[in-house]
Amino acid sequence: MRILLLGKNGQVGWELQRALAPLGELIALDRDSSTTFKADFSQPDAMKATVRALRPDIIVNAAAYTDVDRAESEAALAHAVNVIAPAALAHEAATLGATLVHFSTDYVFDGSGSAPRDESAPTAPLNVYGATKLDGEQAIRASGCHHLILRTSWVHSAHGSNFAKTLLHLAAEREHLEIVDDQIGAPTGADLLADVTAHALRSVQRQPSLAGTYHVTGSGEASRHGYARFVVEQARARGHPLKVAADAIRPVPTSAFPTRARRPLNSRLDTRKLQACFGLCLPPWQEGVERLLIEVLEHGAR
């Protein structure tokens, strides 16, 4: 079985290189790959040519335009990367009879209320990024290709940039921090997401009827403020030098930090469908963050 992984150097793509390798012949690319084949999502025709030349059995798309605020002023580029390129991949997957795996986001919802949203909940993105990710999902479904769409939230990894690593940097430099406490979600390790992807792929290859859309996050929930306090407490317990005092992380509303793009306040995703269909138990989000901190603080991951 030949697997084509696109976006290999992102947070999720990096972990997918490890998780997918035992499943078959893995070809991992990104837009800077120094090989004959490129994965530049701003050039959908070149993407099609790559897929046609490699003829994979599985295409895993871990690439995306993810700069939420910049997308407000770069809507055309966000659309090209998050909609046109996935649509092109889906068309080629349908032609080849391949399975397409695509990652999406809680930002396809408006974040109202306090209940976790399941896969059938109405979508209503608040910003350009969320709208393009939703349009990308819909293009994949419309293509008729065999697919897995995995929506997730608050992804973190020792590789790349994310909230937890930014927070560690700030906590080492500042004596006081202000973190929003009205955005609620579930931090999700890229390693967990990659392992779930590999498991789901094996199941879908054996039982094609399992294809579709699923939610994947760490279990439990936290506010951004609660998440931040956990990171600081765990880092301090491991002897990491921090300037910020334990009680100096002040909760503030989202309105205290105006941004170009609106953020959903409720990012809770209901993962019961995934757990039931694939026989999985998703670990508490705290376990993934602890693992991240061990890698960053004790092993110097970047």
CORSUL-V39044 format. One record per residue. SS is DSSP state (helix for helix, strand for strand, loop for the rest). PHI is phi in radians with two decimals (NA if undefined). PSI is psi in whole degrees, -180 to 180 (* if undefined). Layout:
BEGIN
ss=<SS	SS>
phi=<PHI	PHI>
psi=<PSI	PSI>
END
This chain:
BEGIN
ss=<loop	strand	strand	strand	strand	strand	loop	loop	loop	loop	helix	helix	helix	helix	helix	helix	helix	helix	helix	helix	helix	helix	helix	loop	strand	strand	strand	strand	strand	loop	loop	loop	loop	loop	loop	loop	loop	loop	loop	loop	loop	loop	loop	helix	helix	helix	helix	helix	helix	helix	helix	helix	helix	helix	loop	loop	loop	strand	strand	strand	strand	loop	loop	loop	loop	loop	loop	loop	loop	helix	helix	helix	loop	loop	helix	helix	helix	helix	helix	helix	helix	helix	helix	helix	helix	helix	helix	helix	helix	helix	helix	helix	helix	helix	helix	helix	loop	loop	strand	strand	strand	strand	strand	strand	strand	helix	helix	helix	loop	loop	loop	loop	loop	loop	loop	loop	strand	loop	loop	loop	loop	loop	loop	loop	loop	loop	loop	helix	helix	helix	helix	helix	helix	helix	helix	helix	helix	helix	helix	helix	helix	helix	helix	loop	loop	strand	strand	strand	strand	strand	strand	strand	loop	loop	strand	strand	loop	loop	loop	loop	loop	loop	helix	helix	helix	helix	helix	helix	helix	helix	helix	helix	helix	loop	loop	loop	strand	strand	strand	strand	loop	loop	loop	strand	strand	loop	loop	strand	strand	helix	helix	helix	helix	helix	helix	helix	helix	helix	helix	helix	helix	helix	helix	helix	helix	helix	loop	helix	helix	helix	loop	strand	strand	strand	strand	loop	loop	loop	strand	loop	loop	strand	strand	helix	helix	helix	helix	helix	helix	helix	helix	helix	helix	helix	helix	helix	helix	loop	loop	loop	loop	loop	loop	loop	loop	loop	loop	loop	strand	strand	strand	strand	loop	helix	helix	helix	loop	loop	loop	loop	loop	loop	loop	loop	loop	strand	loop	loop	strand	loop	loop	helix	helix	helix	helix	helix	helix	helix	loop	loop	loop	loop	loop	strand	helix	helix	helix	helix	helix	helix	helix	helix	helix	helix	helix	helix	helix	helix	helix	loop	loop	loop>
phi=<NA	-1.83	-2.07	-1.83	-1.82	-1.96	1.46	-1.19	-1.77	-1.35	-0.99	-1.33	-1.03	-1.07	-1.26	-1.14	-1.01	-1.30	-1.23	-1.53	-0.95	-1.28	-1.50	2.93	-1.28	-1.79	-2.00	-1.92	-2.29	-2.47	-1.20	-1.83	-1.01	-1.59	-2.16	-1.09	-1.79	-2.00	-2.33	-1.58	-1.28	-1.45	-2.21	-1.06	-1.14	-1.17	-1.09	-1.04	-1.09	-1.10	-1.11	-1.12	-1.26	-1.54	0.83	-1.31	-1.46	-2.36	-2.03	-2.00	-1.73	-1.82	-1.71	-2.92	-1.55	-2.11	-1.38	-1.06	-1.30	-1.13	-1.04	-1.09	-1.88	-2.17	-1.06	-1.15	-1.18	-1.04	-1.15	-1.09	-1.37	-1.62	-2.15	-1.12	-1.14	-1.05	-1.11	-1.13	-1.09	-1.11	-1.07	-1.19	-1.09	-1.10	-1.13	-1.44	1.33	-1.59	-1.67	-1.88	-1.86	-2.40	-1.84	-2.24	-2.57	-1.12	-1.23	-1.32	-1.81	-1.54	1.29	-1.41	1.23	-2.35	-1.48	-1.11	-1.67	-1.62	-1.15	-1.64	-1.13	-1.05	-1.69	-2.89	-1.08	-1.65	-2.52	-1.09	-0.98	-1.06	-1.14	-1.23	-1.15	-1.14	-1.08	-1.11	-0.98	-1.14	-1.14	-1.14	-1.10	-1.15	-1.21	1.42	-1.30	-1.28	-2.56	-2.16	-1.93	-1.97	-1.55	-2.49	-2.60	0.84	-1.27	-2.36	-2.85	-1.21	-1.77	1.72	-1.76	-2.87	-1.01	-1.09	-1.23	-1.10	-1.09	-1.01	-1.09	-1.17	-1.16	-1.41	-1.89	-2.06	-1.52	-2.36	-2.33	-2.07	-2.26	-1.15	-2.07	-1.94	-1.79	-2.09	-2.83	-2.29	-0.99	-2.32	-1.24	-1.08	-1.17	-1.10	-1.07	-1.16	-1.17	-1.09	-1.03	-1.08	-1.12	-1.12	-1.08	-1.03	-1.18	-1.20	-1.12	-1.45	-2.32	-0.99	-1.16	-1.38	-1.05	2.54	-1.89	-2.42	-1.79	-2.36	-2.56	-1.11	-1.41	1.55	-2.66	-2.76	-1.42	-1.01	-1.13	-1.12	-1.03	-1.09	-1.06	-1.10	-1.05	-1.14	-1.07	-1.20	-1.14	-1.14	-1.11	-1.63	1.42	-1.32	-1.21	-2.30	-1.45	-1.16	-1.33	-1.03	-1.80	-1.90	-1.86	-1.58	-1.33	-2.42	-1.34	-0.97	-1.08	-1.27	-2.21	-1.05	-2.28	-1.10	-1.85	-1.26	-1.84	-1.23	-1.41	-1.85	-1.84	-1.18	-2.05	-1.45	-1.84	-1.12	-1.08	-1.06	-1.11	-1.26	-1.23	-1.94	1.11	-1.97	-2.14	-1.51	-1.25	-1.00	-1.05	-1.06	-1.11	-1.18	-1.21	-1.05	-1.13	-1.01	-1.15	-1.06	-1.14	-1.30	-1.48	-1.77	-2.02	1.21	-1.12	-2.12>
psi=<132	129	127	116	125	137	44	-20	4	178	-50	-41	-38	-45	-32	-31	-38	-48	-32	-20	-38	-9	-19	-165	115	125	112	126	157	-177	-17	12	132	49	-179	-32	137	163	56	108	-9	-3	79	-32	-39	-35	-44	-44	-38	-46	-43	-37	-37	-26	60	157	-28	135	124	114	100	13	148	159	115	4	96	-45	-43	-28	-27	-30	-5	48	-37	-42	-43	-40	-41	-44	-41	-14	-59	-46	-48	-36	-40	-42	-42	-41	-45	-37	-43	-41	-40	-17	26	163	133	127	131	141	135	-162	157	-16	-3	-10	164	-6	18	163	-164	-1	145	141	135	-179	-21	-1	146	139	148	75	148	-13	173	-44	-52	-39	-40	-36	-39	-44	-36	-43	-49	-35	-38	-46	-40	-25	-24	7	157	123	158	122	119	110	139	-178	151	56	138	156	156	-18	120	-175	143	175	-47	-44	-38	-41	-44	-42	-46	-40	-25	-16	-26	150	-22	145	148	123	137	142	7	8	121	131	-160	111	138	122	137	-30	-41	-46	-41	-42	-41	-41	-48	-43	-46	-38	-45	-43	-41	-35	-35	-32	85	-24	-12	-6	154	-156	135	154	135	116	168	154	157	-172	163	154	165	-39	-45	-39	-47	-45	-40	-45	-47	-44	-44	-39	-42	-39	-25	11	14	129	124	142	-37	135	157	-33	18	24	102	131	136	158	161	-33	-17	-17	79	135	161	-37	135	141	144	138	-36	103	19	129	134	119	13	-34	-47	-47	-39	-44	-34	3	43	155	116	125	159	145	-29	-35	-40	-38	-39	-42	-41	-46	-38	-45	-43	-46	-34	-24	-1	28	152	*>
END
